[in-house]
Amino acid sequence: MKVALDAQLTVGTATGIGEYVSGLSDALRQRGLDVAALCEPRLDPWRFDRRLVWDQLVLPRRARAARAQILHCAAGTMPLNAGMPVVVTVHDLAWHAVQSHAPTYARYYFGNFSLRRYPSAAHVVADSHFSRDELLRLCSSLDPRRVDVVYPGVASEFLTLARSGGDGRTILAVGTIERRKNLEVLVRALAGLPDARLIAVGPQTPYARECAELAARLNVASRFEMRGYVSRDELVGLYRACAVAAVPSRYEGFGYAAAQALCAGVPCVVSNKSSLPEVAGGDARVVDADDPTAWISALGAALRGADDARAARVRDASVARFSWNSSAAQMERIYASVNR
């Protein structure tokens, strides 16, 4: 059995889906599967017209040329005509929930157009039970028996990271700085944590300026840093040294930052929204997404070291929950069921 894997979002600055594809393809190969990771560097995946050409024309053609038996569409979009069974991963339903600011054509393609394609897939994979429930609620024609939850894995650098004990002052927030990530609640909390600093890493949208302006108004700008996209080495270093990781998002289909922190043995505080309580699994503090006072209390405790012992204690179980080998084993079973 040969599987063609859509790897286009590994081109350029890879975000969560790029991380997903890279980790999954490596783990599948380690399990002995024949995987063709397909991408085209000349087609910028962040330009809508280029993405459309890739999804609908180039990807299915490349999959057929690779003589694959299954096409795994790992970025949530599917071609109209693949010419072979398709497995599709649906990471989240954000295009239906929190992307009202996006252009109409993008909301249609990544939203309703894709949603109507999912019932034609041989199998659908969701990153969390939260995302599976959202998908089945929005797509009533989709057979629940063909929708499985497979947690993504966390890269080995986080699983083997040696903690330095935390610096007692750094709050780390990882992810694209966009409105649904709710960075502003951490900026507000910073005003009540005079000895703390907040470092946010990830690609920036215009929302980043709003956060910077809020920090200036609250007189915490000197303790708030947005570093943009950082290298893997720098990111691992930040997890190693920070006191606590904070994930205040209002919407996450999975929540990589929370899973990375848990697997790295870093104390973690997450919001009570979407998939984050599920990912935390009782191993991290969960607080109201929009209550700065609750964040001050939870982060203050973590900064004082109150959560260090628990973070170390639950680390092995988190690594087991979010290992790429476990994820790839589940995907292998799904491929086999499709390729009967």
C-alpha positions, 0 to 999 in steps of 0.5 A, spaced: 500 500 500 502 506 498 499 513 501 500 520 497 500 525 503 499 532 502 505 536 504 504 542 501 503 546 508 510 544 509 512 549 504 515 556 507 513 558 514 510 551 517 505 552 522 501 547 526 498 543 519 505 543 517 508 540 523 502 535 523 504 533 516 512 533 517 511 529 524 506 524 521 510 522 514 516 521 518 512 516 523 509 512 518 515 511 514 518 509 521 513 504 521 514 501 514 509 504 510 510 507 503 509 514 503 509 519 498 509 526 501 507 531 495 509 538 495 510 544 490 515 549 492 513 554 486 506 554 489 506 559 495 500 555 499 499 562 503 496 565 496 489 563 495 489 562 488 496 558 488 493 553 494 486 552 489 491 550 484 495 545 488 488 542 491 484 541 485 489 540 480 496 539 482 495 534 488 491 529 485 495 529 478 501 528 483 498 522 487 496 518 481 503 519 478 506 516 484 501 510 483 498 511 490 492 507 492 490 512 497 490 520 498 491 523 505 489 530 504 492 532 511 490 540 510 482 539 511 481 540 503 479 535 498 480 535 490 473 534 487 476 528 483 482 525 486 481 518 482 482 514 488 480 513 495 481 519 500 482 520 507 482 527 510 484 530 516 479 536 519 483 539 524 478 544 526 472 548 524 474 555 525 472 557 518 465 556 520 466 559 527 471 564 528 474 567 521 468 572 519 474 577 518 477 573 512 475 574 505 468 571 502 471 567 497 476 564 502 471 563 507 467 559 502 472 554 499 475 552 506 468 552 509 462 550 506 465 548 499 470 543 504 464 541 508 460 538 502 466 534 500 467 530 506 461 525 505 465 523 499 471 521 503 473 514 504 474 516 511 475 522 516 480 524 521 479 529 527 484 532 531 480 531 537 473 529 540 471 537 540 472 537 532 469 531 531 463 533 534 463 540 531 464 536 524 458 532 525 453 537 528 455 541 521 455 536 516 449 531 518 450 527 512 457 525 514 456 518 517 459 518 524 462 511 523 467 514 518 469 519 522 475 517 527 479 521 532 486 521 532 490 526 536 496 529 533 503 527 535 508 532 539 515 532 536 521 529 539 525 535 541 519 536 546 519 529 549 526 529 550 527 536 553 531 537 559 527 542 563 532 548 567 527 548 572 523 555 570 525 562 571 520 564 575 518 570 571 516 568 564 509 566 561 510 563 554 504 563 549 505 560 542 501 560 536 499 565 531 497 572 534 490 572 531 484 574 535 481 567 536 488 566 540 486 571 545 493 574 547 489 580 550 487 576 556 494 575 558 496 582 557 491 584 561 493 579 566 500 581 566 498 588 569 496 584 575 503 580 575 508 585 576 514 581 576 512 577 570 514 578 563 510 575 557 513 572 551 509 571 545 511 567 539 508 565 532 506 569 526 503 575 527 496 578 524 494 586 525 491 583 531 498 584 534 498 591 533 492 591 538 495 587 543 501 592 543 497 598 544 493 595 550 500 593 553 502 600 552 495 603 555 496 598 561 504 600 562 506 593 561 509 594 554 516 593 557 515 586 560 511 584 553 515 581 547 512 579 540 518 575 537 514 573 531 516 566 528 522 563 531 526 557 529 525 550 532 531 551 537 529 558 540 522 555 541 525 549 545 529 553 549 523 558 551 520 551 553 526 549 557 526 556 561 519 559 561 516 558 568 509 557 565 506 556 558 499 559 557 494 557 552 488 562 552 485 561 546 477 561 545 477 556 539 482 551 538 481 544 534 487 541 538 491 546 541 499 544 539 501 549 544 498 545 550 500 538 548 507 541 547 508 544 554 505 537 557 510 533 553 515 538 555 514 537 563 512 545 563 506 547 567 501 549 563 494 554 564 489 553 558 482 556 557 476 553 558 474 553 551 473 548 545 478 542 545 483 545 550 480 542 556 480 535 553 487 536 551 489 538 558 486 532 560 486 534 568 493 535 567 493 543 567 489 549 570 483 550 566 480 557 567 475 562 564 478 564 557 475 572 558 477 573 566 483 576 567 483 575 574 482 568 574 488 568 569 492 572 574 491 567 580 492 561 575 499 564 572 501 567 579 501 560 582 505 557 576 510 562 577 511 561 584 512 554 582 506 551 585 505 547 578 512 544 577 511 537 581 505 536 577 508 538 570 513 533 572 509 527 574 504 527 568 509 528 563 510 521 561 503 520 560 502 526 556 508 523 552 504 517 551 498 520 549 501 525 544 506 520 541 507 520 533 508 513 533 501 512 536 498 517 532 501 513 526 499 506 528 492 509 528 492 512 521 495 505 519 489 502 521 485 507 517 488 506 511 488 499 511 480 499 512 480 504 506 484 499 502 480 493 503 
